[in-house]
C-alpha cells in the first residue's frame, strides 16, 4: 500500500483496558466505519486510510472524526455528515458547518 494522502480517524472510545465505554461508542460510532469504508470505495478514493481510535476526550461532541493531514475535527458525525465531509474532501475543502469549534 502506498502512503495515503488522507487519514480519517473515528473515535471508538476504546479505553486503556480495551473496553469501549465512551459517548462515541454509545452513539454507535463503530457503525460509521463500514459506512465510511464503503463510501470511500464507491467514490474511488483509494488514497484515504480509515482507523478507529481510543477515546479522543471530546465526548460531548461525539461521534468525533478527524481528517489528517488537514487536522479537521468534526463533531456529531453521522452518515449524512460523512457524505458531505467526503464531498468537501474531494474538492480540497473542509465541511465547515460540521467542524468542531
C-alpha positions as CSV (number, residue, x, y, z in Angstrom):
1,X,0.0,0.0,0.0
2,X,1.3,3.4,-0.9
3,X,1.2,6.3,1.6
4,X,-2.3,7.7,1.9
5,X,-3.0,11.3,1.1
6,X,-5.5,11.5,3.9
7,X,-6.1,9.6,7.1
8,X,-9.5,9.6,8.8
9,X,-9.7,8.8,12.5
10,X,-13.1,7.8,14.0
11,X,-13.4,7.8,17.8
12,X,-14.4,4.3,19.0
13,X,-14.0,5.2,22.7
14,X,-11.5,2.5,23.5
15,X,-10.0,2.8,27.0
16,X,-6.7,1.6,28.3
17,X,-8.2,-1.6,29.5
18,X,-9.6,-2.2,26.0
19,X,-13.2,-1.6,26.8
20,X,-15.4,0.8,24.7
21,X,-17.3,2.9,27.2
22,X,-17.4,6.5,26.0
23,X,-20.1,8.5,24.3
24,X,-18.9,8.0,20.8
25,X,-19.3,4.2,21.3
26,X,-22.6,4.7,22.9
27,X,-23.7,6.9,19.9
28,X,-22.7,3.9,17.6
29,X,-19.5,5.3,16.1
30,X,-18.5,1.7,15.3
31,X,-21.2,1.5,12.6
32,X,-19.7,4.6,10.9
33,X,-16.5,2.7,10.0
34,X,-18.0,0.3,7.4
35,X,-20.2,3.1,6.0
36,X,-17.1,5.3,5.6
37,X,-15.1,2.5,4.0
38,X,-17.9,1.6,1.6
39,X,-18.4,5.3,0.7
40,X,-14.7,5.8,0.0
41,X,-14.6,2.7,-2.2
42,X,-17.7,3.8,-4.1
43,X,-16.1,7.2,-4.8
44,X,-12.8,5.6,-5.8
45,X,-11.0,7.4,-3.0
46,X,-8.2,4.8,-2.7
47,X,-5.8,7.4,-1.2
48,X,-7.6,7.6,2.1
49,X,-6.9,5.4,5.1
50,X,-9.5,4.9,7.9
51,X,-8.8,4.0,11.5
52,X,-10.7,3.7,14.7
53,X,-9.1,5.2,17.8
54,X,-9.2,5.3,21.5
55,X,-11.2,8.0,23.3
56,X,-10.4,11.5,21.9
57,X,-11.8,13.2,25.0
58,X,-14.4,15.2,23.2
59,X,-17.3,13.0,24.4
60,X,-19.8,15.9,24.4
61,X,-19.3,16.3,20.7
62,X,-19.4,12.6,19.7
63,X,-19.1,10.8,17.5
64,X,-15.9,12.6,16.6
65,X,-14.0,12.2,13.4
66,X,-10.6,13.8,12.5
67,X,-9.2,14.2,8.9
68,X,-5.4,14.4,8.5
69,X,-3.2,16.0,7.3
70,X,-5.6,18.9,7.5
71,X,-6.3,18.3,11.2
72,X,-10.0,18.9,10.7
73,X,-12.1,17.8,13.7
74,X,-15.7,17.0,13.0
75,X,-18.4,16.8,15.7
76,X,-21.6,14.7,16.0
77,X,-20.8,12.7,12.8
78,X,-23.4,10.6,11.1
79,X,-23.8,9.0,7.7
80,X,-25.3,12.2,6.2
81,X,-22.4,14.3,7.5
82,X,-19.8,11.8,6.3
83,X,-21.2,12.2,2.7
84,X,-20.8,16.0,2.9
85,X,-17.4,15.8,4.6
86,X,-16.2,13.5,1.8
87,X,-17.7,15.8,-0.9
88,X,-15.7,18.6,0.6
89,X,-12.5,16.5,0.9
90,X,-12.8,15.6,-2.8
91,X,-12.9,19.3,-3.5
92,X,-9.9,20.0,-1.3
93,X,-12.0,21.8,1.2
94,X,-13.4,21.3,4.7
95,X,-17.1,20.8,5.5
96,X,-17.0,24.0,7.6
97,X,-20.5,23.6,9.1
98,X,-19.6,20.4,10.9
99,X,-16.1,21.5,12.2
100,X,-15.7,21.3,15.9
101,X,-15.0,24.7,17.4
